Amino acid sequence: MAKFTRRLGRAAQQPDDPYRLSPGGTGGEPSSFAWSFGADAEGGAVIEHEPRGVGIRARFGGSDGRTRTAGVARDLDAALERWWGRGELPAQLLLRDGLLVLEAGQSLNESQRTLLLRSALAYGRGMLTALTHQTDPERTAEVIKEALLDPRPRLAGGSVPVGDVRRLRQEDANGAAWGMRLLQALRMESSLPLEPRRSRAAQFLGQLQAQASPPTREVFASGVVSLAPTGGQLARSKRRGRAQFLSGLFFFLAIGLISAAGLLFWQQGAVGSSEDQIVIPAGTYPISDPSRPGEVRMVQVQSFRLDRTEVTNGAYRACYEAGVCSWPGESSVGGGTNPILEPGKRDFPVAGVSWGAANSYCTWLGQRLPLEEEWEIGAAVAPTSMRRFVYPWGDFFQPRLVQAGVGLAGPGPVGAFSPGGDSRFGAADMAGNVAEWTATLLEPGIFVVRGGSYEDDSLGLRTDSWQAVPAETAAAWLGFRCASTGN
């Protein structure tokens, strides 16, 4: 059966940037980490660090400034598509103009402001300026975490030095809020079996905790201890020996609880979930474009739920015994005992079911098969950054996180690679194990299948990979999961 694999295109080469960094390179910022734009800082000239400079910032004020702001916003939207589709950062000139727009009192949406922060961290320019205009501490912490864990060199859009993060946390007015969430996010990453992120997260977590200044540590302790009934009293009495000891004790106990909650948060999905389904909010999401390989398109969806795992043999057998679902096809077992009869394979994904059989099962539960677009959102998109990933767990293939590869005779138990192999929304086995039916009809009798299976290589396991499969197909590598509309 033919498989059609869409591949992300190569990142386009950016044109020469007319903006040039001031002498000193990426380390040349003043202690505030802010950009101030002097009156002579036009075009490609060197930026002057003058606190009261107006210069090019004035270009974004008044009626003409609103027109220029609209142009910058359009450029940022185009840059967002390149970021979501290729992981390509905007040029530094656009970073500069975006920050000027904000400093001039004009507004940009949250996605645009987040991209400016991500770019400022990658280039080491205007970081505090970008932070000043962020409104969501959780989103800010997620962006900074990803900037810390990126293994690439900084000027290639890679990791930000941990020393910069410490200074930003101290100097930003909202540093306590996003700093606490950053520690929580790093603890979660350090508990997941995904290298090198796990090791890097543990390293940076230790550095941020050990080298924090006393005032910053007090802010963090106060923020965490306030979860307990006596947290405020303990924070206010830190000068007394006994209270200081108890404050530290509650701090570390609270951190342990937050770390455990963070792991549960990852397992259940970044936005919300029940035990069996993840919840994906209504909104506009970036997904792959089948008509333009390597590009992304934006789709708007209603809120929906998606099964956290593929439907299992045990669950499907209940439908069969209720007289609703048909018996799985013999092609699922290669002539041996049908897995649906084996107690040891109750938690394996059901396979050998046609599109009609899969649809009947979901209808029996009052649900449906997911649309192709819904499936990809659940598999590829990170809810905080709204970035699309090549694999459910990230942009690089990790054979240890997926039930697929040479020599595998069949699928394994659902969720066996959780949470490390889960998507950012918390869905398991969105790559490998069994490929999955969707509700998307390509032509009469032909439906889209997504996810790849235990038989596929890394290309077939990408979140943009798909197959066109006849509805009557009942194969050992083919299963499904259900979806439902609403919260």
Secondary structure, DSSP 8 states (H G I E B T S, - for coil): --EEE------------S----TTGGG---TT------TT--TTS-----TT--GGGGGGSHHHHHHHHHHHHHHHHHHHHHHHHH-----HHHHHHHHHHHHTT----HHHHHHHHHHHHHHTSSHHHHHHT---HHHHHHHHHHHHH--S-GGGT----HHHHHHHHHHSTTHHHHHHHHHHHHHHHHTSS-TTHHHHHHHHHHHHHHT--HHHHHHHHHHHHTTSTTHHHHHHTTTSHHHHHHHHHHHHHHHHHHHHHHHHHHHH-SS-B-SSEEEE-SEEEEEE-TTSTT-EEEEEE--EEEESS--BHHHHHHHHHTT-S----GGGTTTS--GGG-GGGTTSB--S--HHHHHHHHHHTT-B---HHHHHHHHHB-TTT--B-SBTTBSS--GGGSS--TT--S---TTTTTTTTS-TT--S-SSSSSEEEEEEEEETTEEEEES--TT--TGGGSTTEEEEEETT---TTEE---EEE--
